Amino acid sequence: MDWKLEVVVVPVTDIDRAKGFYLEKLGFHLDADTQPTPAMRVVHMTPPGSACSVVIGPVVVSTDAANGAGAHLQLIVADIDAARAELAGRGVEVSDIQQLDPRDGGKFMFFADPDGNQWAVQEVRERVGAPLG
């Protein structure tokens, strides 16, 4: 049996503000914006080229929630310099690129959405699927 992670629910305090950030600043694609019940709104978005989507809305936290919204997520890109330039050009406050390891997969940058959900972006130029070692 295959187990595929295809959706991550990200907690937010303001659905419209978060939707704007993910669509306008990060360039995600809007898959759906629905209201299945009067008390629940679900916004489904997918990063370009990704098999995994982000959903906001089912989990809304108060603005005074301890530790912020709390999600930690990671995107993979083939060219971290180009990705950083694109995000910074859209107004995202993104960290400098950090090289944590000289091998492929060792470069990262970081940013947070307006609710404090933490994102890492990792450069992976070649997928190997080999064990660590």
N, C-alpha and C positions, 0 to 999 in steps of 0.2 A: 504494500500500500504506500502510495506517495503522500507526503504531508507537505503542502505548499502554503507558505505564508503569503497571502495575497491582499490582506487588509490590516491596517493598524489604526486603532481608534485613538485619536489624540485629544486629550482634555483641553478645553478652552474656556475662557470667561465670556467672550463676545463672539458669537458665530460669524456675524457679518465682517467684523474686523479681521478675524482669522482667515475667513474665505478670501478677502481682499489680499492679505499678505501672501497666501499660498498661490493664488492665481496671478496677481500682478507682480509681486516681488520675486517669487521663485519660479514662475512660469509653468506651474502645474496645469493640467487639463481638467476642466470641470466635467465629471461624469454624470452627476445627478445632484439636485438640490430639492429634496422632498420633505413633506411634513406628514409622516404616517399617522400621527395622532395630534390633537390640538396642543399637547404638551411637549412634543418631540419634533425637532427638525434634524435632518441628516443631510450633510453635504459631503459628497464623495468626490475625491480628486486624485489624479494620478500624475506622478512626475514623468516628464518626457522619457520614453524608452523603458519605463519600469513595468515589471509584472506585479508589483505590490502597490496598492493604493492607500491613501490616507482618508480617514473619515473623521469629520468633526460634527459635533452637535449632540450625539446621544449622551456624551459625558460633558456636562457644563459644571465648572467649579466656580465658587465665589471668588471675588477678586482678593479677598483676604485669606485665601487658603494657605496653610503652612507649606513651605517649600515650593510655591508656585504650582504650575500645572503638573509637572513631574514626568513627562515622557522623555525618553532618550532614544534618538533615532539616528540612522546613518545612511547616507547616500554614497554610491560608488560612481566615480567618473574616470575617464581615460586620460584627461588632461586637466589637472588641478589648477594650473595657472589660468587657463581659459575659463574654467568654471568660476574661479575667484573673481576674475575681471567681469564676468557676466553678472554675478550676484552684486558686486560692489556697484556696477553700473546701474543696477535697478534700485539702489539705495539700501541694500541689506548691509547691516553692520557685521562684517565677517572678519574673523581673526586673520593674522598673517599665516602663511603656510608654515607648518611645522614638520620637519623631517624627524620622525621618531625612530626610523630604521633606514639604513641606506638601500635595503632591498626593495623590490617592487611591493607596493602596498604599505610603505612606511611613511608616506606623506599625507598630512591631514590639515584641515582647517575647520573652524567651528563657528556657529552662530546660534541665535535663539529666536524663536518666533515671539510675537508680542505678548504671549502668555507665559513666557519663560521655558517652554519646551525646548530642550537642547538638541541640536543637530550637529553631527559630525559629517564631514565630506572627506572621503578617502580616495586617493588615486590608486587605481589598479589597472595597469596596462595589459597584463596577461593573466588570464585565469588558469591556474594549474591543477587545482584539486588535489594536490599532494599533501601528505601528512607533514606536520611541523617537524623540524629537526635539522 
